[in-house]
């Protein structure tokens, strides 16, 4: 029951972040909203992993967190106007 409440709160927070990402007044606001949305997705994967007692959800959450971090770094470097370094 508690996990259902937690998932509901994560879903509502995700919808708020999605609205901010679409209607954000500036590009950095949109980037922060998408980064927060990815963090909420990671939290939802962890909660689902606990609920179903499956380690695969935790593995996917870890890889998703790594990719989200690298993506946020790349977007912030791009918005700053510097070379990404590839």
Buried (B, 14 or more C-beta within 10 A) or exposed (E): EEEEEBBEEBEEBBEBBBEBBEEBEEEEEBBBBBBBBBBBBBBBBBBBBEBEEEEEBBEBBEEBBEEBEEBBEEBBEEEEEEEEEE
